[in-house]
């Protein structure tokens, strides 16, 4: 067996996150979107010959339709990457992109590869929640009705809110702060370095002239953050998952379209191709929890990732905790006693969107560029996962 070695991220980029169904990315195919990310990531390492990439691993939560047929391989071909490079698509729901990066890093750490790409893509405009055709196991519902609600993420958020006593007011305040932080970050240009702009085209029939009007443009920033958001507006929203509940569209993550990619390399490849590492991949952990409280998953995964890294929670300077729902994010923060000042300093999925399988890669790009700007040492990306799991990965700025 080859010697264990370190894996380093040498390139990280992401698309702006578009609003599903009504945003500017709604007509951009997910395979084309991912191809643009691959091209952009490779441009950041011009001395690296793409033919030396051993494999491209991409996460996707709904790998069917326009993002089916192994979207990783399809996209790398669209990007003009040599045919000799392989591609594989993996699915761990909301942690798909983060899991893809971890798998790519492990190939390098085991000495089986020197250059890998990990990332994620999801167009919720193209593929509806739970896919085009649902086929749910009747065994889940017949055995335990509580397990059955794992298919309804909003219901699990309501369960977490009740069990961990997270009030509606707390959820709305958390959502408001997510938007405020995201807007402030956009104004300050804190996302600019990590984002690759995306060209889009809209075709609209003109019923009077019989012609098709074509509108084209370039999306430069995330579409979800709202400068006009207010606590008053949030409190007026009705619960959408349970009568008398507290989870609303305003304190839940947004359905979105997006993609993110990182290139990982060994120390040998860094020296050979004069690459500048952004960070060292330190550890990754996944743990399971009861499906009906899936949102609490990071409570188990974060300590496991810290243990693997031989680090204490206080040593983590920046935490990207995906905001699937305000209820579960607050429950995780309270349970682990996470420092609010370190969690999502630029906002997260409630304001910025949550393109499912892409989110882990997108939040990784945000974290790594943020660590370099602030000169922080350690950062973490974590999220809950449908059907009852949590994932966490730790990176060290170098």
C-alpha positions in Angstrom: 0.0 0.0 0.0 1.3 3.5 -0.9 2.2 6.0 1.8 -0.5 8.3 3.2 0.0 11.8 1.9 -1.8 15.2 2.2 -4.3 16.5 -0.3 -4.5 20.2 -1.0 -7.1 22.4 -2.7 -5.4 24.4 -5.4 -8.4 25.9 -7.2 -12.0 26.6 -6.0 -14.8 28.3 -7.8 -18.6 28.3 -7.9 -21.4 29.7 -9.9 -23.7 32.4 -8.6 -26.7 30.7 -7.1 -29.9 31.3 -9.1 -33.5 31.1 -7.9 -35.2 27.9 -9.1 -38.0 28.2 -11.7 -37.9 32.0 -11.9 -34.2 33.0 -11.8 -31.8 33.7 -14.6 -30.3 30.2 -14.5 -33.6 28.4 -14.9 -32.9 27.6 -18.6 -29.1 26.8 -18.1 -28.7 23.0 -18.3 -26.9 21.6 -15.3 -24.4 19.8 -17.4 -23.5 23.0 -19.2 -23.4 24.8 -15.8 -20.9 22.3 -14.4 -18.8 22.4 -17.6 -18.4 26.2 -17.1 -17.2 25.5 -13.6 -14.7 22.9 -14.7 -13.3 25.3 -17.3 -13.0 28.1 -14.8 -11.3 26.0 -12.2 -8.7 24.8 -14.7 -8.0 28.3 -15.8 -6.9 29.0 -12.2 -4.1 26.5 -12.6 -2.8 27.2 -16.2 0.4 25.1 -15.8 -1.6 21.9 -15.0 -2.2 19.7 -17.9 -5.9 18.5 -17.7 -4.9 15.1 -19.0 -3.2 14.4 -15.7 -6.5 14.6 -13.8 -7.1 11.0 -12.6 -10.8 11.4 -12.0 -13.6 13.9 -11.6 -16.1 13.2 -8.8 -19.3 15.2 -8.8 -22.2 15.2 -6.3 -25.8 15.5 -7.4 -28.9 14.9 -5.3 -31.3 14.1 -8.2 -29.1 12.5 -10.9 -31.7 12.1 -13.5 -33.1 13.9 -16.6 -30.8 16.8 -17.7 -28.4 16.0 -14.9 -28.5 12.2 -15.3 -26.5 9.9 -17.5 -23.4 10.4 -15.2 -23.4 14.2 -15.4 -19.8 14.3 -14.3 -18.6 12.5 -17.4 -21.0 14.4 -19.7 -19.9 17.8 -18.3 -16.1 17.1 -18.5 -16.6 16.2 -22.2 -18.6 19.4 -22.7 -15.7 21.3 -21.0 -13.2 19.9 -23.5 -11.3 17.9 -20.9 -9.4 15.0 -22.6 -11.4 11.7 -23.1 -8.8 9.9 -21.0 -10.1 11.6 -17.8 -12.9 9.6 -16.0 -15.9 11.0 -14.3 -18.4 9.6 -11.7 -21.5 11.0 -10.1 -22.3 10.4 -6.4 -25.4 11.0 -4.4 -25.7 11.8 -0.7 -28.5 14.3 -1.0 -27.5 17.6 0.5 -23.9 16.4 1.3 -23.3 15.1 -2.3 -20.9 17.9 -3.3 -19.0 17.7 0.0 -18.8 13.9 -0.2 -17.5 14.2 -3.7 -14.7 16.5 -2.5 -13.9 14.1 0.4 -13.7 11.1 -1.9 -11.4 12.9 -4.3 -9.2 14.0 -1.4 -9.0 10.4 -0.1 -7.8 9.1 -3.5 -4.8 11.5 -3.2 -4.3 10.8 0.5 -4.0 7.1 -0.2 -1.4 7.8 -2.8 -3.7 6.5 -5.7 -3.8 9.9 -7.4 -2.0 13.2 -7.6 -4.7 15.4 -9.2 -8.4 15.1 -8.7 -11.5 17.2 -9.1 -14.4 17.2 -6.7 -17.6 19.2 -7.0 -21.4 19.4 -7.2 -24.2 20.5 -9.4 -27.9 20.8 -9.1 -30.6 22.5 -11.1 -33.9 22.4 -9.2 -35.5 24.2 -12.1 -34.9 21.2 -14.3 -35.5 18.4 -11.8 -38.4 18.8 -9.2 -37.9 17.9 -5.5 -37.8 14.1 -5.1 -37.3 13.7 -8.9 -39.5 13.3 -11.9 -41.0 10.0 -10.9 -41.4 9.1 -7.2 -41.2 5.5 -6.1 -41.2 5.4 -2.3 -40.6 2.2 -0.4 -43.9 1.1 1.2 -41.8 -0.7 3.8 -40.6 2.6 5.3 -44.2 3.7 6.0 -45.5 0.3 7.0 -42.7 -0.3 9.6 -42.7 3.1 11.3 -44.7 6.2 10.5 -42.0 8.4 12.0 -39.4 7.0 9.5 -41.8 7.9 6.8 -41.7 11.6 7.5 -38.0 11.5 6.5 -39.3 12.0 3.0 -40.8 15.3 4.1 -37.9 17.6 5.1 -40.2 20.4 6.3 -41.9 18.0 8.7 -38.5 17.0 10.2 -37.8 20.7 10.7 -41.0 21.0 12.6 -40.1 18.0 14.8 -36.7 19.5 15.5 -38.3 22.9 16.4 -40.6 21.2 18.9 -38.0 18.9 20.5 -35.3 21.5 20.8 -37.7 24.3 21.7 -36.8 26.6 18.8 -39.5 29.3 18.7 -40.9 30.9 15.6 -39.4 34.3 16.6 -36.0 32.8 16.9 -36.3 31.2 13.4 -37.5 34.5 11.8 -34.7 36.5 13.5 -32.2 33.9 12.3 -33.5 34.2 8.7 -33.4 38.0 8.8 -29.8 37.9 9.9 -28.9 35.5 7.1 -30.2 37.9 4.5 -28.5 40.9 6.2 -25.2 39.2 6.3 -25.4 38.0 2.7 -26.4 41.5 1.4 -23.5 43.1 3.4 -21.1 40.5 1.9 -22.3 41.2 -1.6 -21.9 44.9 -1.2 -18.4 44.4 0.2 -17.5 42.1 -2.7 -16.7 39.2 -0.5 -18.1 36.7 -2.9 -16.4 38.1 -6.0 -13.2 36.1 -6.1 -15.0 32.7 -5.7 -17.8 33.3 -8.2 -17.5 32.4 -11.9 -20.1 34.5 -13.8 -22.6 32.6 -15.9 -24.0 33.6 -19.3 -27.7 33.0 -19.7 -30.3 33.3 -22.4 -34.1 33.8 -22.1 -36.5 33.1 -25.0 -40.0 34.6 -24.8 -42.7 34.4 -27.5 -44.2 37.7 -28.5 -47.8 36.8 -29.2 -48.4 40.1 -31.1 -45.6 39.7 -33.6 -45.3 35.9 -33.6 -41.5 36.2 -33.0 -39.4 34.9 -30.2 -37.7 37.6 -28.2 -34.2 36.7 -27.0 -32.8 38.2 -23.8 -29.2 37.4 -22.9 -27.1 38.4 -19.9 -24.5 37.5 -17.4 -25.3 36.5 -13.8 -22.7 37.9 -11.5 -24.1 37.3 -8.0 -26.4 35.1 -6.0 -30.1 35.9 -6.6 -31.7 34.9 -3.3 -30.5 37.6 -0.9 -33.1 40.3 -0.4 -32.2 43.8 0.7 -35.8 44.6 1.4 -36.4 41.7 3.9 -37.9 42.7 7.2 -38.8 40.9 10.4 -42.4 42.2 9.9 -42.6 40.5 6.5 -41.2 37.3 7.8 -43.6 37.1 10.7 -46.6 37.4 8.4 -45.7 34.2 6.5 -47.8 31.2 7.2 -46.4 27.8 8.2 -46.2 25.6 5.1 -45.5 22.1 6.4 -47.8 21.7 9.5 -50.9 23.4 10.8 -49.9 25.5 13.8 -46.2 25.0 13.0 -43.4 27.4 12.9 -41.5 26.6 9.7 -42.2 28.9 6.8 -40.9 29.7 3.4 -39.1 32.6 4.9 -37.1 30.7 7.5 -36.3 27.7 5.2 -33.6 27.4 2.5 -34.4 28.5 -1.0 -34.8 26.1 -4.0 -32.0 27.0 -6.3 -29.7 26.2 -9.2 -25.9 26.2 -8.9 -22.6 24.4 -9.2 -19.2 24.4 -7.5 -15.8 22.8 -8.2 -12.5 22.3 -6.5 -9.2 20.9 -7.8 -7.2 18.9 -5.4 -3.5 18.0 -5.7 -0.7 16.1 -3.9 2.4 17.9 -2.7 4.2 16.2 -5.6 1.8 17.7 -8.1 2.0 21.2 -6.4 5.8 21.2 -6.9 5.7 19.8 -10.4 3.2 22.3 -11.7 4.0 25.4 -9.6 0.6 25.3 -7.9 -0.4 27.5 -5.0 -2.5 25.6 -2.4 -5.5 27.3 -0.9 -5.9 24.8 1.9 -5.2 21.3 3.1 -8.0 18.9 3.4 -7.9 17.8 7.0 -10.9 15.4 7.8 -14.4 14.4 6.8 -17.1 12.5 8.8 -20.6 11.3 8.2 -22.9 10.1 11.0 -26.5 9.0 11.1 -29.4 10.2 13.3 -33.1 9.4 13.5 -34.7 10.2 10.1 -37.5 12.2 11.7 -34.9 14.6 13.2 -32.6 14.6 10.2 -31.7 18.3 10.7 -29.7 17.6 13.9 -27.3 15.4 11.9 -24.3 17.9 12.3 -24.4 17.4 16.0 -23.0 13.9 15.5 -20.8 14.6 12.4 -19.0 17.7 13.7 -17.5 16.1 16.8 -16.5 13.1 14.6 -14.7 15.3 12.1 -12.9 17.2 14.9 -11.8 13.9 16.5 -10.4 12.7 13.2 -8.5 16.0 12.8 -7.3 15.9 16.5 -8.8 19.4 16.9 -11.0 21.1 19.4 -14.1 23.0 18.4 -12.6 26.3 19.6 -9.8 26.0 17.1 -12.2 26.3 14.1 -12.3 29.9 13.0 -15.0 29.8 10.3 -18.0 27.4 10.1 -20.2 27.1 7.1 -23.3 25.4 8.6 -25.8 24.9 5.8 -29.1 26.5 6.7 -31.6 23.9 5.5 -34.0 25.4 8.0 -33.5 28.0 10.7 -35.0 25.5 13.2 -32.3 22.9 12.6 -29.4 25.3 12.3 -30.3 26.9 15.6 -30.8 23.5 17.3 -27.3 22.4 16.1 -25.7 25.6 17.2 -27.3 25.4 20.6 -26.6 21.7 21.1 -22.9 22.1 20.2 -22.5 25.6 21.7 -21.1 26.9 18.4 -20.0 30.5 18.5 -22.6 32.5 16.5 -19.8 34.9 15.3 -18.1 32.0 13.5 -21.1 30.5 11.9 -22.1 31.7 8.4 -20.5 35.1 8.6 -21.7 35.8 5.0 -25.1 34.2 5.3 -26.1 30.8 4.1 -28.9 28.9 2.4 -31.9 30.8 3.7 -30.5 33.9 1.9 -28.1 32.5 -0.6 -30.0 29.4 -1.7 -29.5 25.6 -1.5 -29.0 23.8 -4.8 -29.0 20.4 -3.0 -26.1 18.3 -4.3 -24.1 21.4 -5.2 -24.3 23.1 -1.8 -21.3 21.3 -0.2 -19.0 22.4 -3.0 -20.4 25.9 -3.1 -20.0 26.4 0.6 -16.5 24.9 0.4 -15.5 27.6 -2.2 -16.9 30.3 0.1 -15.0 28.9 3.1 -11.7 28.5 1.4 -11.6 32.0 -0.1 -12.9 33.4 3.2 -10.1 31.8 5.2 -7.5 33.4 2.9 -9.0 36.8 3.1 -9.3 36.8 6.8 -6.0 34.8 7.3 -7.8 32.3 9.5 -6.3 28.8 10.0 -9.1 26.3 10.2 -12.6 26.2 8.6 -15.4 23.7 8.5 -18.3 22.9 6.2 -21.2 21.0 7.7 -24.8 20.1 6.8 -27.8 17.9 7.7 -28.8 15.3 5.2 -32.2 13.9 4.2 -33.2 10.5 5.8 -31.2 11.3 8.9 -27.5 12.0 8.4 -25.0 14.8 9.0 -21.7 15.5 7.3 -18.7 17.7 8.2 -15.3 18.5 6.6 -12.4 20.4 8.0 -9.9 22.4 6.0 -6.6 24.2 7.0 -5.4 27.3 5.2 -1.8 27.0 4.1 
